[in-house]
Amino acid sequence: MVETPTPSPALLKTIAILEFPTVLVAKTAAWLILPMTGALVYEVVARYIFNAPTIWAYDVTYILAGGLFMLGSAFALRQDSHVRADFLLSAQNPRWQALIDVILYLLVYFPATALFFQTSLVFALQSWMQGETFPQSPWMPIIYPLKTVMPVTLALLFIQGIAEFLKALWTFRTNVTFRRSE
């Protein structure tokens, strides 16, 4: 009987350290669903029961949903929940799947994430310096906190990408799909 390889404790520790910010931010950001739902419920009650729509509920919902979506994206990567072209790889063994992942992380994912991080950081800084508001809204809320979430998200995606890259390297070396023991 052949023993299935398992990741070394050092690899598991490294991945856990890399994934810690992803999990922490995602679990914290998940609480945004409560004020977002509260704003939606308030708007529906105000609009349809009291015939008194608000000028702020849509904007609050938009900002909170955008933040929630972005801050959860690295966690979705960790959970392997992003859309993938698995139909192209499902017939391949784990080693070939991992090789394609390694190549794509190196040639596409890391360079694109770094470029988007740099661009979004400039975008967010400009928004803070201008005290930017959301001009499409009559309420005109500040928008720079939401724009700040973009580089934070990209930093989290980059860090989580390193963890995914290490998992793919391990899978390539062992031809066994990496499984975390949680």
C-alpha positions in Angstrom: 0.0 0.0 0.0 1.4 3.4 -1.0 1.2 6.2 1.5 -0.4 9.4 0.3 2.0 12.3 0.8 1.0 15.0 3.2 2.3 18.6 3.3 5.1 19.3 5.8 4.3 21.2 9.0 6.5 24.0 7.7 4.5 24.3 4.5 1.2 24.2 6.4 2.4 26.8 8.9 3.6 29.1 6.0 0.2 28.7 4.3 -1.7 29.4 7.5 0.3 32.6 8.1 -0.3 33.7 4.5 -4.0 32.9 4.8 -4.5 34.6 8.2 -5.2 38.1 6.8 -7.6 36.7 4.2 -9.6 34.9 6.8 -9.5 37.7 9.3 -10.6 40.4 6.8 -13.3 38.2 5.3 -14.9 37.2 8.6 -14.8 40.8 9.8 -16.2 42.2 6.5 -19.0 39.6 6.6 -20.6 41.7 9.3 -21.2 44.4 6.7 -24.2 42.4 5.7 -26.1 43.6 8.8 -26.0 47.3 8.3 -26.5 46.7 4.5 -29.6 44.7 5.2 -30.7 47.3 7.8 -30.4 50.1 5.2 -32.4 48.0 2.7 -35.2 47.2 5.1 -35.3 50.8 6.3 -35.7 52.0 2.7 -38.4 49.5 1.9 -40.4 50.3 5.0 -39.9 54.1 4.5 -40.8 54.0 0.8 -43.7 51.5 0.7 -45.3 51.9 4.1 -44.7 55.6 4.9 -44.3 56.8 1.3 -41.1 58.6 2.4 -38.1 57.3 0.4 -34.6 58.1 1.6 -31.8 59.7 -0.4 -29.1 57.7 1.4 -30.2 54.0 1.6 -29.2 53.1 -2.0 -25.8 54.7 -1.5 -25.1 53.0 1.8 -26.2 49.7 0.3 -24.0 50.3 -2.8 -21.0 51.1 -0.7 -21.4 48.3 1.8 -22.1 45.7 -0.9 -19.1 46.8 -2.9 -16.9 46.6 0.2 -18.3 43.2 1.1 -17.8 41.8 -2.4 -14.2 43.1 -2.7 -13.1 42.2 0.8 -14.4 38.6 0.4 -12.7 37.9 -2.9 -9.4 36.7 -1.4 -11.4 34.3 0.9 -13.3 33.1 -2.2 -9.9 32.3 -3.8 -8.8 30.5 -0.7 -12.0 28.4 -0.8 -11.6 27.7 -4.5 -14.9 29.5 -5.2 -13.8 31.6 -8.1 -15.0 30.8 -11.6 -12.5 28.5 -13.4 -12.3 26.7 -16.6 -12.3 23.3 -14.9 -13.8 21.6 -17.9 -10.4 22.0 -19.6 -8.5 20.6 -16.7 -10.8 18.0 -15.1 -9.5 15.2 -17.3 -5.9 15.9 -16.3 -4.1 14.5 -13.3 -3.4 16.8 -10.4 0.2 17.4 -11.5 -0.8 18.8 -14.9 -3.5 20.9 -13.3 -1.0 22.3 -10.8 1.6 23.0 -13.5 -1.0 25.1 -15.4 -1.9 26.9 -12.2 1.8 27.6 -11.4 2.4 28.9 -14.9 -0.7 31.1 -14.8 0.1 32.5 -11.4 3.6 33.4 -12.5 2.7 34.8 -15.9 -0.7 36.3 -15.4 -2.0 36.4 -11.8 1.0 38.0 -10.0 1.8 40.6 -12.6 -1.8 41.6 -13.1 -2.5 41.8 -9.4 0.6 43.9 -8.8 -0.3 46.2 -11.7 -3.9 46.6 -10.5 -2.7 47.2 -6.9 -0.4 50.0 -8.1 -3.1 51.6 -10.2 -5.8 51.3 -7.5 -3.5 52.7 -4.9 -3.0 55.8 -7.0 -6.7 55.9 -7.6 -7.5 55.7 -3.9 -4.9 58.3 -2.9 -6.2 60.8 -5.4 -9.7 60.2 -4.1 -8.6 60.9 -0.5 -6.7 64.1 -1.6 -9.7 65.4 -3.4 -12.2 64.4 -0.7 -14.1 62.8 -3.4 -17.9 62.3 -3.1 -20.2 60.2 -5.2 -21.6 62.7 -7.7 -24.4 60.5 -9.1 -26.2 60.7 -5.8 -28.3 63.5 -4.4 -26.8 62.6 -1.0 -23.2 62.7 -2.4 -21.6 60.5 0.2 -17.8 60.3 0.5 -16.5 57.6 -1.8 -12.8 57.4 -0.9 -13.2 54.7 1.8 -14.7 52.4 -0.8 -11.9 53.3 -3.2 -9.4 52.5 -0.4 -10.9 49.0 -0.3 -9.6 48.3 -3.8 -5.8 48.3 -3.0 -6.5 46.5 0.3 -8.4 43.8 -1.7 -5.6 43.5 -4.2 -3.0 43.2 -1.5 -5.0 40.4 0.1 -5.5 38.7 -3.3 -1.7 38.9 -3.9 -0.9 37.4 -0.5 -3.6 34.7 -0.9 -2.2 34.1 -4.4 1.2 33.2 -2.9 -0.5 30.6 -0.6 -2.3 29.2 -3.7 0.9 29.2 -5.6 2.6 27.2 -2.8 -0.2 24.7 -2.8 0.1 24.3 -6.6 3.8 23.7 -6.3 3.3 21.1 -3.7 0.6 19.4 -5.8 2.9 19.5 -8.8 5.7 17.9 -6.8 3.6 15.1 -5.3 0.8 14.7 -7.9 -1.7 14.8 -5.0 -4.3 17.6 -4.7 -3.5 19.8 -1.7 -6.1 19.5 1.0 -6.1 21.6 4.1 -7.1 19.9 7.3 -9.6 22.1 9.0 
